[in-house]
Every structure is written in structure tokens, then in C-alpha cells.
Amino acid sequence: LKGNQGSGKTLLCYIAKKLIDPGVIGVQILPSNVKDLAIDAQSGHLLCYDNVREFKANIADVLCVAATGGALTTRQLYSDAEVQIHHLHVALVLNGIHSFIGQPDLAQRCLPIELLPIVEGKRKSEAQFMSEFHVELPVILRGLLDLTSKILTHLPNGEVSDPERMIDFVRWLAAMELAQGAPAGAYQSAYSEALNQGQLDSILDDALAAAIVDFVEAEVPTAWSDTPSALLTKLNLRASKGTLRSRDWPQNAISLSKKLIPLQASLLTQGIRVELRRGKQRTITITNSGALHDKY
């Protein structure tokens, strides 16, 4: 959830907790270490983290694992060799004002929702809103459970038209289209578009990926192929002095090739295929499908 002050991000998290996991743990601050995050994931069915600004790469990796399922192993005590296993598979809601999803791998697992500020004349006090919400809560829950029942009935017959990484969720959307009589593929298409936009936002937050996008937009109408050194020269011409001095910017051709590998999948979602080939001479081939031009 992303939005400016006064857009109801924290309140929406509270509502989600009440509907899905009304336990004693409410909206929290994102832990700063992996083990605490793993412990949180075992304490409920839904975790809501408030006012997220940024997080380190290892936290992003654990959030990816928690979204799709996995495990984290740690020593039970520092004085022995016993292994403690933390099973990770939990729904997560992150909210904040800033763009905090900067990792393309995590962006593929997120459904970004932009919240608009609440109009001043339509604001209510928290006490008034929660009083009205709790009156309506049984009706809301019944409506959600009825819809869930219909979706489960249609689940075997739902046809996936826009497969994405979270394929089980896409199947759920296909069944939801049948349950609500929506046009085939309507919800799936909207989800894919939201994912692609989220991927583009995360790509543009990465200096190297943003430089690749800029280079393709300006100089690669269809395809380009040359050595890693030639590509680095091209990208250096488009980078600012501050970017060139950054630790994250590749300083040589070998470093460039290594940094491109984890960006391949996310760039492909934007219609940019990056292929690295080895032979007597290493080459990088960049193909532009034209999808990038459609997004601008």
C-alpha cells in the first residue's frame, strides 16, 4: 500500500487484520533482522508492517520466501549446534509513503495499490469509523465467505490467460471472474498490468537497470549486440558523475556482466531481453520487443 499522509494506509491494514487474522498482534514496524521477521511469520496468518521506508536486500529475500513458502534455519543457541527451523509462508501487507520495493524479484510477488488522500470533508474520527465498522463486520465477513465459497466451486474450471509468477493467485482470479460473471481474463489482465508497472518502478530505482531502459529507449529500436565493454561505454555516457562513482555501478566489463544476470527477468517483463553469450569473445545481445515503447 502506497500513499501520502492521510490516505488511510494504517487504517486499511487494521481492517485487513480484523477480517483475516484478528489476533492480539496488530500493525507492526518491519523488523530489522531476518530472525525476528521469521518469528513474526509463525505468529499469525497475516502480517502488516507500517510506515516502511526501505529495507536491506536480505530482508527483501526473506519477504520473497515468506510470500511463496520456504524455511529459514538458525542455531537454537549460540552455545550448541542444534538447528532451529522457521517455516515461512504468510500473507504480508507493507505500507508507506516512499517507494520501498526496489528489488525486482520482490516486485513480482507484490500487488501494488496506490491510495488517494481522503477528502477533508469526508473524514471521520477513528472511534466513529471503528464503531460503524464493527456493526457491519458480520455482514462483510459473510459476504467474503460467500464469495470465497463460489470461487472454490469455480476453481477447477478457471482458465489462466495471463500467467504470472504467483500462478496460484492468478488461478484464483480466473475462478473469481467466473464467480462474479466478469469478462474472461479481466481480473488477470488488471493484475498483470499492476505487476508490470510495479516492476518498471523497481527497475527505474536501480541505476544500472534504469540506464539499460534509457539506452534501449534511445538507441535500440529492435536489437543491439556487442561486447560487455562496448555496452559499459554506452551506459557510462548516460550515467551521472555521482552514479559513476557509486559502489553499485559496474566499474569494468566483468562486473557489468555479473550485475546484469539478476536483472534479466525483470527487464524481460518490460520487453527487454538481455542475453549473455560466451565464446572466443563475450557478447551481450539486447532485444527490444516494442513493449517498452507502449509503456511510455
Salt bridges, closest charged atoms under 4 A:
ASP21 OD2 - LYS17 NZ 3.36
ASP105 OD1 - ARG109 NH1 3.05
ASP105 OD1 - ARG165 NH1 2.49
GLU120 OE1 - ARG123 NE 3.57
GLU132 OE1 - LYS124 NZ 2.72
ASP146 OD2 - ARG142 NE 3.80
ASP168 OD1 - ARG171 NH1 3.08
ASP214 OD2 - ARG238 NH1 3.12
GLU217 OE1 - HIS293 ND1 3.54
GLU219 OE1 - LYS234 NZ 3.03
GLU219 OE2 - ARG238 NH2 2.96
GLU275 OE1 - ARG277 NH2 3.70
